[in-house]
Structure formats: structure tokens, C-alpha cells
Amino acid sequence: MVRTYLVNLDGSQERLDISRGQLERAGIEFIRVPAVDGRKSDPRAHPAYHEKRALAFMGCQVSGGELGCYLSHLKAAQMFLDSGEKYAMVLEDDMSVPADLAKMAEELLSWLEKDGRYWDLINIGTDGIKRHTPLCTLQGQDQQRNLTSAHYFPMTTGGLIWSRAGAQNFVNSQHEIFAPVDNYLRFWLTRTNTGLAVWPPLVKARGVQSDIDALGTGSRTAASVEKHFFYNLIRQRWFVLNKLRSYRHLWTARLKRRLSGNSALPTADPVVLPLKISPAE
């Protein structure tokens, strides 16, 4: 069974209890990742934060809450690498977990191992998907889902599955933090075309605001986040570049599929897992 990490802020006991109950019902053991609370901190005090690059890339500063969310996912990726496991599922504590999550995760990983393609990260909690290529069909308890090559990687981090190589690439790149983690993942994975996504999603947001990436009430409020004079132009520039890259990957994938003459979408072999419920660490 894929190792599972739950990102949870100290003091968010209700969220932890809800997530624990859902994961136990799904037969999933998990390791709690104490989230980094950056809501009242100044990112400029963090040695990895690069303010000039943030203004050039995003057109604005990274907020304290956004930095905390970034560092929390970085911590989860490092914990996974330290474990020696092959794959890791990282969930935020505001996600709703289906009863067949473990089975579906094992099924898609089994298909990917047989397929042999290289990938870094799978988004299993996206709220929408654009410019993608379906790879295989997964049969869940309630509906079919497609594992896709996400040429335009979704900007959500509620549910992720890391390969070991992907987590290592993510950790190795963090000598400079210049964007919120979801923006960075789109920037990176849209460039490399090594991101995947499941649609419809395996996990969904419960409709509550995230604790770790909310702006605090201290010195780093929404009004105090500095924006570049050309904020709108900078944002539009990166939007256009990401869009063009994703279209290039999409057209290349369609051309390869057409030349191969194989347009049928394969179905992943079902995986049967024993029900095993263990207390959270």
C-alpha cells in the first residue's frame, strides 16, 4: 500500500479527527506531517525566499501563509524521501476521502509500472483539468476515472502522489522559493510534461478554507503583499507561456498517438487490497 502523509497544522484537531476517520474507513494508515504555520511570518526572513524573483515571476510577493503551505509540502516530500519508499500520497486535511482510495491509488501505480513511462507527480484532487491526454481508465466503486497526462498541470495541492524521482527533483529545486507551491508545480511540470492527473478526482475538498495557506492577521496581510508595477502584464506573460507549452505537449501527444495507430484507451487491471486499519502515527 502506498505510504500516505497527512498535512495538518498544530491545533487543527477537528480537521485531524475528520481526516483520521475517513482514512481509517478507507483502510489507510497515515503519517501526520505537522504543517508549517507561516500566516503571521514575513517570508523575507526565510533564507530560501527570493523576493526579486517572486516579483519578476508572479508580479507580487509570496505571503506568509503561502510560504507556510510551500514549506509544509516540502517537509512531506522530504519525509517521504527519508522513508525509502517508492511512492507517497500526500493529502491536506481539508480533503474528502472515498472508501476505495487505496485500491484506486494502487491500481493507477500498477498501471504506470507496467507502462514504464517517466513521471514526477500525480494530482488526484484537482477541481478541473485542461489540455490533457487520457492514458487509461480506472474503475472505481462509484464511477470511472481517467488517468491523464496533464500537459497543463492543475493548480491544486489537496491530493498528490509523488514518485521518488519527482519528490527528489522537488526537494533539490528549493534553493530558491519564488512562488506559491501550486504555481511552482504548474510552472515546473508544464515545462517538463511529467505531471499526471486523475479526472474526475479521487479526493475532493470538503469546502472549508485551508488553515496553512490563509493570510494571517499580522504583518503579512493581503494589503501588505507588495505587487509589481506591471503586475497584470507579468501574470499574463506567465499565463501565456504556460498555455503555449501545454498546447505544444498536447499536440505532440496527439501526433504520436495518431502515428502509432493506437487510439483505444486501455483499462487498468483491478487491484484487490486487504482491509487493514491501523492507528495514525
C-alpha positions in Angstrom: 0.0 0.0 0.0 1.3 3.5 -0.9 2.6 5.4 2.1 0.3 8.2 3.0 1.1 11.6 4.6 -1.5 14.0 6.0 -0.6 17.7 6.3 -2.2 19.1 9.4 -1.5 22.3 11.4 -0.9 22.0 15.1 -4.1 23.0 16.8 -6.4 21.9 13.9 -7.7 19.0 15.9 -11.1 18.8 14.4 -9.7 18.6 10.8 -7.3 15.8 12.0 -10.1 13.8 13.6 -12.3 14.1 10.5 -9.4 13.1 8.2 -8.4 10.2 10.5 -12.0 8.8 10.5 -12.2 8.9 6.7 -8.7 7.4 6.2 -9.4 4.6 8.7 -12.7 3.8 6.9 -10.7 3.6 3.7 -8.2 1.2 5.4 -5.3 3.7 5.0 -2.6 4.2 7.6 -1.1 7.7 7.6 1.7 9.7 9.0 0.9 13.2 10.2 3.0 16.0 8.8 3.0 19.0 11.2 2.3 21.9 8.9 4.5 25.0 8.9 2.4 27.9 10.2 3.6 30.9 8.2 0.4 33.0 8.5 2.0 35.7 10.7 5.5 35.5 9.5 7.5 37.6 7.0 8.8 35.4 4.1 11.7 37.7 3.7 13.1 36.3 6.9 13.4 32.8 5.3 16.8 32.1 3.6 15.3 30.3 0.7 12.8 33.0 -0.2 13.8 35.1 -3.3 11.8 38.3 -3.3 13.1 39.8 -6.5 12.4 36.6 -8.4 8.9 36.4 -6.9 8.2 39.9 -8.2 9.6 39.0 -11.6 7.8 35.7 -11.8 4.4 36.3 -10.1 4.3 40.1 -10.1 3.8 40.1 -6.3 5.4 38.8 -3.1 4.7 35.4 -1.6 2.6 35.8 1.5 3.5 34.2 4.8 0.6 31.7 4.6 1.7 30.7 1.0 5.2 30.2 2.2 4.0 28.0 5.1 2.0 25.9 2.7 5.0 25.5 0.4 7.3 24.5 3.3 4.7 22.0 4.6 4.7 20.2 1.2 8.5 20.4 1.1 8.6 18.8 4.6 6.2 16.0 3.4 8.3 15.3 0.3 11.5 15.1 2.5 9.8 12.7 5.0 8.9 10.5 2.1 12.4 10.5 0.7 13.8 9.7 4.2 11.4 6.7 4.4 13.0 4.9 1.4 9.5 4.1 0.0 8.9 4.1 -3.8 5.7 6.2 -3.8 3.9 8.6 -1.4 0.4 10.0 -1.3 0.2 13.5 0.4 -3.2 14.8 1.5 -4.2 18.1 3.0 -6.6 17.8 6.0 -9.4 19.6 4.2 -9.9 16.8 1.6 -12.8 14.3 1.5 -11.5 10.7 1.0 -13.5 7.9 -0.7 -13.7 4.4 0.6 -11.8 3.0 -2.4 -8.9 5.5 -2.4 -6.3 2.9 -1.5 -7.4 0.5 -4.2 -7.6 3.2 -6.9 -4.1 4.5 -5.9 -2.6 1.1 -6.2 -4.4 0.4 -9.5 -3.0 3.5 -11.2 0.5 3.0 -9.8 0.4 -0.6 -11.0 -0.6 0.5 -14.5 2.2 3.1 -14.6 4.8 0.5 -13.6 3.6 -1.7 -16.5 3.5 1.2 -18.9 7.1 2.2 -18.0 6.6 6.0 -18.6 8.6 8.5 -16.5 6.5 10.8 -14.3 7.1 13.1 -11.3 3.8 13.8 -9.7 0.1 12.8 -9.9 -2.6 15.3 -8.9 -5.6 13.3 -7.5 -7.5 16.2 -6.1 -7.9 18.7 -9.0 -11.0 20.7 -9.3 -10.7 20.8 -13.1 -8.4 19.7 -15.9 -7.4 21.4 -19.2 -5.2 20.2 -22.1 -4.6 16.6 -21.1 -4.2 13.2 -22.8 -6.1 10.3 -21.3 -3.8 7.3 -20.6 -6.0 4.6 -19.1 -9.4 4.1 -17.4 -9.8 3.3 -13.7 -12.9 1.6 -12.5 -13.9 2.9 -9.1 -16.8 1.9 -6.8 -18.9 4.9 -7.9 -17.6 5.9 -11.3 -14.9 5.5 -13.9 -12.0 7.8 -13.8 -9.2 8.5 -16.3 -5.5 8.7 -15.5 -4.2 11.5 -17.8 -1.0 13.2 -18.9 -1.7 16.7 -17.5 0.1 18.9 -20.0 -1.3 22.0 -18.1 -0.7 20.8 -14.6 -3.7 21.6 -12.2 -3.1 24.2 -9.6 -4.3 22.3 -6.5 -2.3 20.5 -3.8 -5.0 18.8 -1.7 -4.2 15.4 -3.0 -0.9 14.4 -4.6 1.0 11.2 -5.3 4.8 11.5 -5.6 7.3 9.3 -7.4 10.6 9.0 -5.6 12.3 10.8 -8.5 9.7 13.5 -8.6 10.0 14.2 -4.8 13.8 14.4 -5.1 13.5 16.8 -8.0 11.1 19.0 -6.0 13.4 19.0 -2.9 16.5 19.7 -5.0 14.9 22.7 -6.6 14.2 24.5 -3.4 17.3 26.7 -3.0 15.0 29.5 -4.2 11.3 29.9 -3.4 9.7 32.5 -5.6 6.0 31.4 -5.9 3.2 29.6 -4.0 3.6 25.8 -4.2 0.7 25.3 -6.6 2.1 28.0 -9.0 5.5 26.4 -8.9 4.2 22.9 -9.6 2.4 24.2 -12.7 5.5 26.1 -13.8 7.8 23.1 -13.4 5.5 20.3 -14.6 4.1 22.1 -17.5 7.7 22.8 -18.7 8.8 19.1 -18.2 5.5 17.5 -19.2 6.0 15.0 -16.3 2.8 15.7 -14.4 -0.3 13.4 -14.4 -3.8 13.9 -13.1 -6.9 11.8 -12.3 -10.2 13.0 -13.6 -12.8 13.0 -12.1 -10.7 13.5 -8.9 -10.0 10.8 -6.3 -10.2 13.2 -3.4 -12.3 16.4 -3.2 -12.1 19.5 -1.0 -14.7 19.5 1.8 -15.4 23.2 1.2 -13.5 24.6 4.1 -10.7 27.2 3.9 -7.2 25.8 4.2 -5.6 26.7 7.5 -2.0 26.7 6.4 -2.2 29.0 3.3 -4.6 31.6 4.7 -3.2 35.1 5.1 -2.7 35.9 8.7 -3.7 38.9 10.7 -0.2 40.1 11.5 2.3 41.9 9.4 1.6 40.0 6.2 -2.0 40.8 5.4 -3.4 40.9 1.9 -2.9 44.7 1.8 0.7 44.4 2.7 1.8 42.0 0.0 3.7 44.1 -2.4 2.8 44.0 -6.1 5.0 44.9 -9.1 4.0 48.0 -11.0 3.5 45.7 -14.1 1.7 43.0 -12.0 -1.0 42.3 -14.6 1.4 42.1 -17.5 3.7 39.8 -15.6 0.9 37.5 -14.6 -0.4 37.4 -18.2 3.1 36.7 -19.6 3.5 33.5 -17.5 -0.1 32.5 -18.2 0.5 32.7 -21.9 3.9 30.9 -21.7 2.4 28.0 -19.7 -0.5 27.8 -22.1 1.7 27.6 -25.1 3.9 25.0 -23.6 0.9 22.9 -22.7 -0.5 23.1 -26.2 2.8 22.0 -27.6 2.9 18.9 -25.4 -0.8 18.2 -26.2 -0.3 18.4 -30.0 2.9 16.2 -29.7 1.0 13.6 -27.8 -1.9 13.6 -30.3 0.6 13.3 -33.2 2.4 10.3 -31.6 -0.9 8.6 -30.9 -2.1 9.1 -34.5 1.2 7.9 -35.9 1.1 4.8 -33.7 -2.4 4.0 -34.8 -3.4 3.2 -31.2 -6.3 5.4 -30.2 -8.1 3.0 -27.8 -7.9 3.9 -24.1 -6.7 0.9 -22.0 -8.3 -0.2 -18.8 -6.2 -0.7 -15.7 -6.3 -4.2 -14.2 -8.3 -4.1 -10.9 -6.3 -4.4 -7.7 -7.7 -6.2 -4.7 -6.3 -4.9 -1.4 -6.8 -6.5 2.1 -8.6 -4.2 4.5 -6.1 -3.1 7.1 -6.8 -0.3 9.6 -4.0 0.9 11.9 -3.8 3.9 14.2 -2.3 7.0 12.8 1.2 7.9 13.8 
